[in-house]
Amino acid sequence: MEKYSPKVDLLVNLMRSITLRIASLVLTIAAQYQLNNCDYACIGDVISGSTLQACSNSNLDIPGLCKRGICWENSVGAQYFKLTLLDFIVQLVLMVVDLARSKCCAGNISFDVTKHVLDIVYSQTICWMGLFFAPLLSLVTFIKFVLILFIKIIYIKTVCTPQDSFYQASRISSIFKYFLLLGFWVSVIPLSLFIGYITPSNSCGPFKYHTEDGYYGVVLDKLEKISWAPAQNILYLLGQMTTLYLIFSGVLLLIYYYYAQATAQGDLCTRIEKELNQISMQKKELVSRISEETARRLIQ
């Protein structure tokens, strides 16, 4: 059996669970990338002698050609709607099972911090991954979180008891933010590959007229339509790689500054804690000496 301190036990359980959950999401989006990572097939028209581009590859049996369907962005977004709904149903079923266990045989069930933190991170990661393909997924996720909040309030009051091991709320909050950051980057990196390397569908969606210049073609068109020249020049300047490198460097310096500040504050707190412990020990020693001296004088 593994024997860890409460803090290490929390970290280990979170790492195991979140790794498995996020790995399943990575496999899902990797499968969608593999399914849509090709162009639509070009088919020759015998009558006119011209070449036409297909709107879907799903009905074509061409070796080496992916099965990209018509409006493939909608099909990817639908997968994340299904995952969101499935996650909501699974959480409800587990709470109902816990309620049945508590009423039938197990009594009150201990509130598992690890599981509930994992559920929040997993749900938010699903929302981030599918947000580009289904913008209304954010609204659905918001409604889902509100419903789960009120359901879990009832669940905690009727089913759960506090855990035997207690954790500091501030440390749980910081750990939760780190795992949310991990979920955010796991979502951003695959979406960057989709936006950078896969062309939009040519028959539907806001990007259907930009199959050659990709998703960023919409941004270029909007910039060209700006009538005020200074604003256009500023936006073009912000889009240059040199400017992006400078902004990225500034963000890294800012992150390092806050990291150094947090480290210094942590060292200061540790030093103050040691000084307080020394003062406490000296106070106990002084009280002990005073008591001994008082007892000796009373005996004399």
Secondary structure as UniProt FT lines:
FT   HELIX           6..36
FT   STRAND          42..44
FT   TURN            46..48
FT   STRAND          51..53
FT   TURN            58..59
FT   TURN            63..64
FT   TURN            70..71
FT   HELIX           72..101
FT   HELIX           102..106
FT   STRAND          109..110
FT   HELIX           113..130
FT   TURN            131..133
FT   TURN            135..136
FT   HELIX           137..158
FT   STRAND          160..161
FT   HELIX           169..197
FT   TURN            206..209
FT   TURN            211..213
FT   HELIX           216..224
FT   HELIX           229..238
FT   HELIX           241..299
//
